Amino acid sequence: MDVSVVIPTCNRPELATRAVHSALAQTHRDLEVIVVIDGPDDKTVTALEEIGDDRLRVLVLPERGKAPNARNQGVLAARGRWVALLDDDDEWLPGKIGTQLALAATATKGSPIVATRMISRTPRADTVMPRRLPAPGQPLSEYLLVRHGLFYGDGFIQTSTIMAPTELLRRVPFTVGLRRQQELDWTLRALQHDDVELLYAPEALVLWHQDENRERISLQNPWEEQLAWARANRHLFTPRAYAAVTMSVISSMAAPTRDPKVFRQLLSEARLHGRPGALDYVTFLQIWALPPSVRHRVRDLVVGRKNAHA
């Protein structure tokens, strides 16, 4: 078998079945779909039973352990040479897996991570991400984190775009307990291995549904947890990237506190252990000055205008 698709889910049967249908509709047919239900959930089990495709397997975990653990359990159960990850609230376009397998065949290292572009869909706009692909020789922590625009970054990776060798995902499992930046953490740790490289398909082959009225892990703001994670993994970042993760990513989570002590703490962290650029300082100040809703509206206007002229 070529590919095992791993979909973690819990108490969202409508979303899970939509994700499963998009995986089963791939033009590359030699795959299995493993839905890992994160704790007892009879409604989702019943909904998946109605799909009636023998390529679908359902694994029900005895208790809830969150998405990173569910992904790891799905990887352990995988029979394919490759694992493709799919969050339950996202969808794939039909050619995704075929495109990724073709790209994987061009890899120069034995364990390539193969990602794709995606369409980020909010109630306000559709945006293709990442805006650009990595430049040759560019440090990937900088590609993924350093901004080149005030309201947006150019580099990006998201769980539902990732396909990687099953062996690699077993060798480098997801960090259980980490609520944010799960794919960034995993990608940067995997890239520490000499046999790993990151490849991007230029096509947008994933539909990332960002329903801002629906609770999702990525809307939580555990800035203290994220700062502890960044500090413990400083070796994964260049100084430029460490400044960016502190002044942009973590600051976006911390800014709603409006706490001057937190403002000074994050600024000091970036200056002491990173190498901020001029845009990092401007970004940091606008994150703390503007409410998130205003920043998001401005970002969508700026990015939408740039996409229109691309």
Salt bridges, closest charged atoms under 4 A:
ASP2 OD2 - HIS28 NE2 2.68
GLU32 OE1 - ARG57 NH2 3.03
GLU32 OE1 - ARG79 NH1 3.92
ASP38 OD2 - ARG64 NE 3.72
ASP53 OD2 - ARG55 NH2 3.13
ASP87 OD1 - ARG71 NH2 3.21
ASP88 OD1 - ARG12 NH2 2.62
ASP89 OD2 - ARG12 NH2 3.55
ASP89 OD2 - ARG214 NH2 3.45
ASP89 OD2 - ARG216 NH1 3.29
GLU91 OE2 - ARG18 NE 3.87
GLU91 OE2 - HIS209 NE2 2.78
ASP126 OD2 - ARG121 NH2 2.86
ASP154 OD1 - ARG131 NE 3.36
ASP154 OD2 - ARG132 NE 3.35
GLU167 OE1 - ARG171 NH2 2.86
ASP185 OD2 - ARG189 NE 3.11
ASP195 OD2 - ARG171 NH2 2.88
ASP211 OD2 - ARG214 NH1 3.69
GLU212 OE2 - ARG124 NH2 2.63
GLU225 OE1 - ARG179 NE 3.14
GLU269 OE1 - ARG231 NH2 2.94
GLU269 OE2 - ARG234 NH2 3.61
ASP280 OD2 - ARG240 NH1 2.46
ASP300 OD2 - ARG124 NH1 2.03
ASP300 OD1 - ARG299 NE 3.48
